[in-house]
Amino acid sequence: MKLIGATWRKSTRSGTQGDCVEVADNLAGVVGVRDSKDPTGPVLTFDPQTWQAFLNFAKQH
Protein backbone atom coordinates (compact mmCIF):
# COMPACT_ATOMS: atom_id res chain seq x y z
CA MET A 1 0.00 0.00 0.00
CA LYS A 2 1.37 3.38 -0.95
CA LEU A 3 0.45 6.09 1.52
CA ILE A 4 0.12 9.28 -0.53
CA GLY A 5 1.05 12.32 1.57
CA ALA A 6 2.59 10.30 4.40
CA THR A 7 5.14 12.10 6.54
CA TRP A 8 7.59 9.48 7.80
CA ARG A 9 9.50 9.91 11.05
CA LYS A 10 11.84 7.91 13.26
CA SER A 11 11.98 7.92 17.02
CA THR A 12 14.31 10.52 18.48
CA ARG A 13 15.82 7.61 20.42
CA SER A 14 16.79 5.73 17.27
CA GLY A 15 20.20 7.37 16.98
CA THR A 16 22.17 7.52 13.75
CA GLN A 17 22.59 3.81 12.95
CA GLY A 18 19.85 3.84 10.32
CA ASP A 19 18.31 0.51 11.31
CA CYS A 20 14.99 1.94 12.40
CA VAL A 21 11.28 1.67 12.10
CA GLU A 22 9.56 4.70 10.61
CA VAL A 23 5.99 5.70 11.35
CA ALA A 24 3.59 7.88 9.39
CA ASP A 25 0.73 8.97 11.61
CA ASN A 26 -0.34 12.12 9.81
CA LEU A 27 -3.05 10.54 7.65
CA ALA A 28 -6.69 10.19 8.60
CA GLY A 29 -7.72 6.66 9.54
CA VAL A 30 -4.40 4.89 9.02
CA VAL A 31 -0.94 4.61 10.58
CA GLY A 32 1.88 3.34 8.38
CA VAL A 33 4.99 1.52 9.61
CA ARG A 34 8.03 0.71 7.46
CA ASP A 35 11.71 -0.24 7.63
CA SER A 36 13.93 2.82 7.23
CA LYS A 37 16.48 0.74 5.28
CA ASP A 38 13.86 0.04 2.59
CA PRO A 39 11.72 3.19 2.18
CA THR A 40 10.19 1.94 -1.08
CA GLY A 41 9.50 -1.50 0.36
CA PRO A 42 6.43 -2.89 2.09
CA VAL A 43 4.39 -0.88 4.57
CA LEU A 44 2.35 -2.27 7.43
CA THR A 45 -0.85 -0.34 8.11
CA PHE A 46 -2.89 -0.12 11.28
CA ASP A 47 -6.01 1.72 12.27
CA PRO A 48 -5.18 4.47 14.80
CA GLN A 49 -6.88 2.67 17.70
CA THR A 50 -4.85 -0.49 17.16
CA TRP A 51 -1.64 1.53 16.86
CA GLN A 52 -2.42 3.38 20.10
CA ALA A 53 -3.11 0.08 21.88
CA PHE A 54 0.28 -1.21 20.68
CA LEU A 55 2.04 1.93 21.93
CA ASN A 56 0.31 1.69 25.30
CA PHE A 57 1.33 -1.95 25.63
CA ALA A 58 4.93 -1.24 24.61
CA LYS A 59 5.21 1.59 27.15
CA GLN A 60 4.13 -0.78 29.93
CA HIS A 61 6.70 -3.47 29.11
N, CA, C and O atoms as a GROMACS GRO file, in nm:
protein
  244
    1MET      N    1   0.085  -0.118   0.000
    1MET     CA    2   0.000   0.000   0.000
    1MET      C    3   0.089   0.124   0.000
    1MET      O    4   0.180   0.136   0.082
    2LYS      N    5   0.063   0.212  -0.090
    2LYS     CA    6   0.137   0.338  -0.095
    2LYS      C    7   0.055   0.444  -0.023
    2LYS      O    8  -0.063   0.464  -0.054
    3LEU      N    9   0.115   0.509   0.072
    3LEU     CA   10   0.045   0.609   0.152
    3LEU      C   11   0.078   0.748   0.097
    3LEU      O   12   0.179   0.808   0.134
    4ILE      N   13  -0.007   0.798   0.010
    4ILE     CA   14   0.012   0.928  -0.053
    4ILE      C   15   0.003   1.037   0.055
    4ILE      O   16  -0.094   1.042   0.130
    5GLY      N   17   0.104   1.122   0.061
    5GLY     CA   18   0.105   1.232   0.158
    5GLY      C   19   0.158   1.195   0.295
    5GLY      O   20   0.154   1.277   0.387
    6ALA      N   21   0.207   1.073   0.310
    6ALA     CA   22   0.259   1.030   0.440
    6ALA      C   23   0.385   1.108   0.476
    6ALA      O   24   0.472   1.130   0.392
    7THR      N   25   0.394   1.148   0.600
    7THR     CA   26   0.514   1.210   0.654
    7THR      C   27   0.578   1.108   0.747
    7THR      O   28   0.526   1.078   0.854
    8TRP      N   29   0.692   1.054   0.705
    8TRP     CA   30   0.759   0.948   0.780
    8TRP      C   31   0.855   1.008   0.882
    8TRP      O   32   0.923   1.107   0.856
    9ARG      N   33   0.859   0.945   1.001
    9ARG     CA   34   0.950   0.991   1.105
    9ARG      C   35   1.004   0.871   1.182
    9ARG      O   36   0.941   0.765   1.189
   10LYS      N   37   1.122   0.891   1.240
   10LYS     CA   38   1.184   0.791   1.326
   10LYS      C   39   1.179   0.843   1.468
   10LYS      O   40   1.164   0.963   1.491
   11SER      N   41   1.192   0.753   1.562
   11SER     CA   42   1.198   0.792   1.702
   11SER      C   43   1.323   0.875   1.725
   11SER      O   44   1.427   0.850   1.665
   12THR      N   45   1.313   0.973   1.812
   12THR     CA   46   1.431   1.052   1.848
   12THR      C   47   1.533   0.967   1.922
   12THR      O   48   1.649   1.006   1.934
   13ARG      N   49   1.491   0.853   1.972
   13ARG     CA   50   1.582   0.761   2.042
   13ARG      C   51   1.652   0.663   1.949
   13ARG      O   52   1.731   0.581   1.994
   14SER      N   53   1.624   0.671   1.821
   14SER     CA   54   1.679   0.573   1.727
   14SER      C   55   1.826   0.595   1.695
   14SER      O   56   1.892   0.504   1.645
   15GLY      N   57   1.879   0.712   1.723
   15GLY     CA   58   2.020   0.737   1.698
   15GLY      C   59   2.050   0.754   1.551
   15GLY      O   60   1.961   0.789   1.472
   16THR      N   61   2.174   0.730   1.513
   16THR     CA   62   2.217   0.752   1.375
   16THR      C   63   2.253   0.623   1.301
   16THR      O   64   2.311   0.630   1.192
   17GLN      N   65   2.221   0.508   1.358
   17GLN     CA   66   2.258   0.381   1.295
   17GLN      C   67   2.182   0.353   1.167
   17GLN      O   68   2.233   0.283   1.079
   18GLY      N   69   2.062   0.404   1.154
   18GLY     CA   70   1.986   0.384   1.031
   18GLY      C   71   1.900   0.260   1.028
   18GLY      O   72   1.820   0.243   0.936
   19ASP      N   73   1.913   0.172   1.126
   19ASP     CA   74   1.831   0.051   1.131
   19ASP      C   75   1.709   0.079   1.219
   19ASP      O   76   1.706   0.042   1.336
   20CYS      N   77   1.611   0.144   1.160
   20CYS     CA   78   1.499   0.194   1.240
   20CYS      C   79   1.365   0.160   1.176
   20CYS      O   80   1.356   0.123   1.059
   21VAL      N   81   1.265   0.173   1.257
   21VAL     CA   82   1.128   0.167   1.210
   21VAL      C   83   1.081   0.310   1.193
   21VAL      O   84   1.106   0.394   1.279
   22GLU      N   85   1.013   0.338   1.083
   22GLU     CA   86   0.956   0.470   1.061
   22GLU      C   87   0.805   0.461   1.068
   22GLU      O   88   0.745   0.361   1.028
   23VAL      N   89   0.744   0.566   1.119
   23VAL     CA   90   0.600   0.570   1.135
   23VAL      C   91   0.545   0.694   1.064
   23VAL      O   92   0.604   0.802   1.070
   24ALA      N   93   0.433   0.676   0.997
   24ALA     CA   94   0.359   0.788   0.939
   24ALA      C   95   0.222   0.790   1.006
   24ALA      O   96   0.138   0.703   0.981
   25ASP      N   97   0.200   0.889   1.089
   25ASP     CA   98   0.072   0.897   1.161
   25ASP      C   99  -0.001   1.027   1.132
   25ASP      O  100  -0.082   1.073   1.212
   26ASN      N  101   0.028   1.085   1.018
   26ASN     CA  102  -0.034   1.212   0.981
   26ASN      C  103  -0.155   1.197   0.889
   26ASN      O  104  -0.213   1.298   0.848
   27LEU      N  105  -0.193   1.076   0.856
   27LEU     CA  106  -0.305   1.054   0.765
   27LEU      C  107  -0.430   1.012   0.842
   27LEU      O  108  -0.420   0.943   0.943
   28ALA      N  109  -0.543   1.052   0.795
   28ALA     CA  110  -0.669   1.019   0.860
   28ALA      C  111  -0.700   0.870   0.845
   28ALA      O  112  -0.702   0.817   0.734
   29GLY      N  113  -0.724   0.804   0.957
   29GLY     CA  114  -0.772   0.666   0.954
   29GLY      C  115  -0.670   0.558   0.935
   29GLY      O  116  -0.706   0.440   0.931
   30VAL      N  117  -0.542   0.592   0.924
   30VAL     CA  118  -0.440   0.489   0.902
   30VAL      C  119  -0.305   0.535   0.958
   30VAL      O  120  -0.270   0.653   0.951
   31VAL      N  121  -0.232   0.438   1.013
   31VAL     CA  122  -0.094   0.461   1.058
   31VAL      C  123  -0.006   0.364   0.980
   31VAL      O  124  -0.032   0.244   0.978
   32GLY      N  125   0.097   0.417   0.915
   32GLY     CA  126   0.188   0.334   0.838
   32GLY      C  127   0.317   0.310   0.915
   32GLY      O  128   0.364   0.396   0.989
   33VAL      N  129   0.374   0.190   0.896
   33VAL     CA  130   0.499   0.152   0.961
   33VAL      C  131   0.586   0.086   0.854
   33VAL      O  132   0.540  -0.002   0.781
   34ARG      N  133   0.713   0.130   0.846
   34ARG     CA  134   0.803   0.071   0.746
   34ARG      C  135   0.945   0.064   0.801
   34ARG      O  136   0.977   0.122   0.905
   35ASP      N  137   1.029  -0.009   0.731
   35ASP     CA  138   1.171  -0.024   0.763
   35ASP      C  139   1.247   0.092   0.698
   35ASP      O  140   1.238   0.112   0.577
   36SER      N  141   1.321   0.167   0.777
   36SER     CA  142   1.393   0.282   0.723
   36SER      C  143   1.499   0.244   0.620
   36SER      O  144   1.537   0.326   0.537
   37LYS      N  145   1.548   0.120   0.625
   37LYS     CA  146   1.648   0.074   0.528
   37LYS      C  147   1.587   0.048   0.390
   37LYS      O  148   1.659   0.038   0.291
   38ASP      N  149   1.454   0.037   0.384
   38ASP     CA  150   1.386   0.004   0.260
   38ASP      C  151   1.263   0.094   0.243
   38ASP      O  152   1.150   0.047   0.250
   39PRO      N  153   1.285   0.226   0.222
   39PRO     CA  154   1.172   0.319   0.218
   39PRO      C  155   1.074   0.297   0.103
   39PRO      O  156   0.961   0.346   0.109
   40THR      N  157   1.113   0.224   0.001
   40THR     CA  158   1.020   0.194  -0.108
   40THR      C  159   0.962   0.054  -0.094
   40THR      O  160   0.888   0.008  -0.181
   41GLY      N  161   0.997  -0.014   0.013
   41GLY     CA  162   0.950  -0.150   0.036
   41GLY      C  163   0.811  -0.154   0.098
   41GLY      O  164   0.737  -0.056   0.095
   42PRO      N  165   0.778  -0.270   0.154
   42PRO     CA  166   0.643  -0.289   0.209
   42PRO      C  167   0.615  -0.199   0.328
   42PRO      O  168   0.705  -0.157   0.401
   43VAL      N  169   0.487  -0.170   0.346
   43VAL     CA  170   0.439  -0.088   0.457
   43VAL      C  171   0.331  -0.166   0.530
   43VAL      O  172   0.239  -0.220   0.469
   44LEU      N  173   0.343  -0.172   0.661
   44LEU     CA  174   0.235  -0.227   0.743
   44LEU      C  175   0.141  -0.112   0.776
   44LEU      O  176   0.186  -0.001   0.802
   45THR      N  177   0.012  -0.138   0.776
   45THR     CA  178  -0.084  -0.034   0.811
   45THR      C  179  -0.173  -0.081   0.926
   45THR      O  180  -0.208  -0.198   0.936
   46PHE      N  181  -0.206   0.014   1.011
   46PHE     CA  182  -0.289  -0.012   1.128
   46PHE      C  183  -0.392   0.098   1.140
   46PHE      O  184  -0.368   0.212   1.099
   47ASP      N  185  -0.509   0.064   1.196
   47ASP     CA  186  -0.601   0.172   1.227
   47ASP      C  187  -0.547   0.243   1.352
   47ASP      O  188  -0.477   0.181   1.432
   48PRO      N  189  -0.577   0.370   1.369
   48PRO     CA  190  -0.518   0.447   1.480
   48PRO      C  191  -0.544   0.388   1.618
   48PRO      O  192  -0.458   0.398   1.705
   49GLN      N  193  -0.659   0.326   1.640
   49GLN     CA  194  -0.688   0.267   1.770
   49GLN      C  195  -0.598   0.148   1.799
   49GLN      O  196  -0.550   0.132   1.911
   50THR      N  197  -0.574   0.066   1.699
   50THR     CA  198  -0.485  -0.050   1.716
   50THR      C  199  -0.342  -0.002   1.741
   50THR      O  200  -0.273  -0.057   1.827
   51TRP      N  201  -0.298   0.098   1.668
   51TRP     CA  202  -0.164   0.153   1.686
   51TRP      C  203  -0.148   0.209   1.828
   51TRP      O  204  -0.046   0.187   1.892
   52GLN      N  205  -0.248   0.282   1.876
   52GLN     CA  206  -0.242   0.338   2.010
   52GLN      C  207  -0.238   0.228   2.115
   52GLN      O  208  -0.166   0.240   2.214
   53ALA      N  209  -0.314   0.122   2.095
   53ALA     CA  210  -0.311   0.008   2.188
   53ALA      C  211  -0.172  -0.055   2.191
   53ALA      O  212  -0.123  -0.090   2.298
   54PHE      N  213  -0.108  -0.069   2.074
   54PHE     CA  214   0.028  -0.122   2.068
   54PHE      C  215   0.125  -0.032   2.145
   54PHE      O  216   0.206  -0.081   2.223
   55LEU      N  217   0.115   0.099   2.123
   55LEU     CA  218   0.204   0.192   2.193
   55LEU      C  219   0.184   0.185   2.344
   55LEU      O  220   0.280   0.185   2.420
   56ASN      N  221   0.058   0.180   2.387
   56ASN     CA  222   0.031   0.169   2.530
   56ASN      C  223   0.091   0.043   2.589
   56ASN      O  224   0.150   0.047   2.697
   57PHE      N  225   0.076  -0.069   2.518
   57PHE     CA  226   0.133  -0.195   2.563
   57PHE      C  227   0.285  -0.187   2.571
   57PHE      O  228   0.346  -0.228   2.670
   58ALA      N  229   0.347  -0.132   2.466
   58ALA     CA  230   0.493  -0.124   2.461
   58ALA      C  231   0.547  -0.035   2.575
   58ALA      O  232   0.653  -0.065   2.631
   59LYS      N  233   0.477   0.070   2.608
   59LYS     CA  234   0.521   0.158   2.715
   59LYS      C  235   0.515   0.091   2.852
   59LYS      O  236   0.589   0.129   2.943
   60GLN      N  237   0.428  -0.008   2.866
   60GLN     CA  238   0.413  -0.078   2.993
   60GLN      C  239   0.513  -0.192   3.011
   60GLN      O  240   0.528  -0.245   3.121
   61HIS      N  241   0.580  -0.231   2.903
   61HIS     CA  242   0.670  -0.347   2.911
   61HIS      C  243   0.810  -0.316   2.872
   61HIS      O  244   0.896  -0.404   2.875
   0.00000   0.00000   0.00000
